[in-house]
Amino acid sequence: MNEIEYFIFIPVKRFIATLACVCRYMLLMILITAILEILLLLSGLTAGLYFGLASDFLLSITIAILSLLTLWSHDVLLARRGNAISRFMCTFAIILSVILSVCSIYTICTHSLLLPKQDELNVIIPTILLVSALFNMPNMAAAPLKLRIMVPVFLLGVLLTAITTVVPIFCLLFKIVMACTGMPLLAKLQHVAPLIVSLPPRD
């Protein structure tokens, strides 16, 4: 059996569906904590800073999860199983996501950075995922137009959210875009993933 076919094993598909569900609710929690941050800060309560930190931490973990979901979707849902270059990019994004997850957990526990400039991973990974999505737009031709628009808009929202974390008001706007586009996409993936029975031909 080709190694890529492990992607459609039943446990793998269930795992992807579960991850999509978890990620969907994390987007909601990111939005809620961001709103609470703004409301509390506007009320003069410094407790809003803690909600901001929680929102940023959830964003980092969500980005890490998205890299895994993107690679699976790349190889299973795209025509011709996607482009070889973007497949490599998505694989590299997963490696960076593992580093990001470790750094984020370390920082939330110790309140210090594990690596210098580790926050830049929050920008680098969504950039890779967005470029990969744009690179594969021809391989999404069979998908509805709405979905083809929502995918890059969602990833752009993730990227702009990561870029603007130091400006809570702008960041909140992008988190709204991210949640409004990402939650329906993840719900769709959660539903579709267990139904996949074969992989698209490579041509």
C-alpha positions in Angstrom: 0.0 0.0 0.0 1.3 3.4 -0.9 2.3 5.4 2.2 -0.1 8.2 1.2 -3.1 5.8 1.5 -2.6 5.8 5.3 -4.3 9.2 5.2 -7.7 7.5 4.5 -7.5 4.9 7.2 -10.6 5.1 9.3 -8.7 6.0 12.6 -6.9 8.8 10.6 -10.1 10.2 9.2 -11.7 10.2 12.6 -8.7 11.9 14.0 -8.8 14.6 11.4 -12.6 15.1 12.0 -11.9 15.4 15.7 -9.1 17.9 15.1 -11.4 19.9 12.9 -14.0 20.0 15.6 -11.5 21.0 18.2 -10.1 23.7 16.0 -13.6 25.0 15.2 -14.3 25.5 18.9 -10.9 27.0 19.5 -11.6 29.7 16.9 -14.8 30.5 18.9 -12.8 30.7 22.1 -10.2 32.9 20.5 -12.9 35.3 19.4 -14.6 35.3 22.9 -11.4 35.9 24.8 -10.5 38.7 22.3 -13.8 40.4 22.9 -13.4 40.1 26.7 -9.9 41.5 26.4 -11.2 44.6 24.7 -14.2 45.1 27.0 -12.2 44.7 30.1 -9.4 47.0 28.9 -11.9 49.7 27.9 -13.4 49.3 31.4 -10.0 50.0 32.9 -9.5 46.5 34.2 -6.1 45.0 33.7 -7.6 41.5 33.8 -8.2 42.1 30.1 -4.5 41.4 29.5 -4.9 37.9 30.7 -7.7 37.2 28.3 -5.4 38.7 25.6 -2.6 36.3 26.5 -5.1 33.4 26.5 -6.4 34.4 23.1 -2.8 34.6 21.7 -2.0 31.2 23.2 -5.1 29.6 21.7 -4.1 31.2 18.3 -0.7 29.6 18.4 -2.2 26.1 19.1 -4.9 26.6 16.5 -2.2 27.5 13.9 -0.3 24.3 14.8 -3.5 22.3 14.3 -4.3 24.0 11.0 -1.0 23.0 9.6 -1.8 19.3 10.1 -5.3 19.7 8.8 -4.0 21.6 5.7 -1.5 18.8 4.9 -4.2 16.1 5.1 -6.6 18.2 3.0 -3.8 18.9 0.5 -3.2 15.2 -0.1 -6.8 13.9 0.2 -9.1 16.6 -1.1 -7.2 18.4 -3.8 -7.2 17.3 -7.4 -4.0 15.4 -8.3 -3.4 15.4 -4.5 -2.1 18.9 -4.8 1.2 20.3 -6.0 4.5 18.6 -4.9 6.1 21.9 -4.0 3.2 23.0 -1.8 3.1 19.5 -0.2 6.7 20.0 0.9 5.8 23.5 2.2 2.9 22.1 4.2 5.1 19.3 5.6 7.7 22.0 6.6 4.8 24.0 8.3 4.1 21.0 10.5 7.7 20.8 11.7 7.5 24.5 12.5 4.1 23.9 14.2 5.6 21.4 16.6 8.3 23.9 17.5 5.6 26.6 17.9 3.5 24.3 20.2 6.5 23.5 22.5 7.5 27.2 22.6 3.9 28.3 23.4 3.4 25.8 26.2 6.8 26.7 27.7 6.0 30.4 27.5 2.6 30.1 29.1 4.1 28.0 31.9 7.2 30.1 32.6 6.3 33.5 31.2 9.5 33.6 29.2 10.5 32.8 25.7 12.0 29.4 24.8 13.5 30.7 21.6 14.3 34.2 20.4 11.7 35.6 18.0 9.5 32.5 18.5 6.4 34.7 18.0 7.4 35.0 14.3 6.4 31.4 13.8 2.8 32.6 14.2 3.3 34.6 11.1 5.5 32.3 9.1 3.3 29.2 9.4 0.0 30.9 8.2 2.0 32.5 5.4 3.2 29.1 4.2 -0.4 27.8 4.4 -1.8 30.8 2.5 0.8 30.5 -0.2 0.1 26.8 -0.5 -3.6 27.4 -0.8 -3.2 30.1 -3.5 -0.7 27.8 -5.3 -3.4 25.1 -5.5 -6.4 27.1 -6.5 -6.4 25.3 -9.9 -6.7 22.0 -8.0 -9.8 23.3 -6.2 -11.6 24.0 -9.4 -14.2 21.3 -8.7 -15.1 22.9 -5.3 -17.9 25.5 -5.1 -16.9 29.1 -5.7 -17.9 30.1 -2.2 -15.5 27.5 -0.7 -12.7 28.5 -3.0 -13.0 32.1 -1.8 -13.4 31.2 1.9 -10.2 29.1 2.1 -7.8 31.9 1.2 -9.8 34.5 3.1 -9.7 32.3 6.2 -5.9 31.8 6.0 -5.4 35.5 5.2 -7.5 36.2 8.3 -5.2 33.9 10.4 -2.1 35.6 9.0 -3.4 39.2 9.7 -4.5 38.1 13.2 -1.0 36.9 13.9 0.5 40.1 12.6 -1.7 42.4 14.5 -1.7 40.8 18.0 0.0 43.9 19.4 -3.0 46.0 18.3 -6.0 44.5 20.0 -8.7 46.5 18.1 -7.4 45.6 14.7 -6.6 42.0 15.8 -10.2 41.6 17.0 -11.5 42.6 13.5 -9.3 40.0 11.9 -10.3 37.4 14.5 -13.9 38.0 13.5 -13.1 37.4 9.9 -11.1 34.3 10.9 -13.9 32.8 13.0 -16.7 33.6 10.5 -14.8 32.0 7.6 -12.9 29.3 9.5 -15.7 27.7 11.5 -17.9 26.8 8.5 -14.9 25.4 6.7 -13.9 23.3 9.7 -17.4 22.1 10.2 -17.4 21.0 6.5 -14.1 19.2 7.0 -15.4 17.5 10.1 -18.3 16.2 8.2 -16.5 15.2 5.0 -13.3 13.7 6.4 -14.9 10.4 7.6 -16.7 10.0 4.3 -13.6 9.8 2.1 -13.2 6.4 0.6 -10.5 6.9 -2.0 -7.8 9.3 -3.0 -7.8 11.4 -6.2 -5.6 10.1 -9.0 -2.2 11.7 -9.4 -2.6 11.8 -13.2 
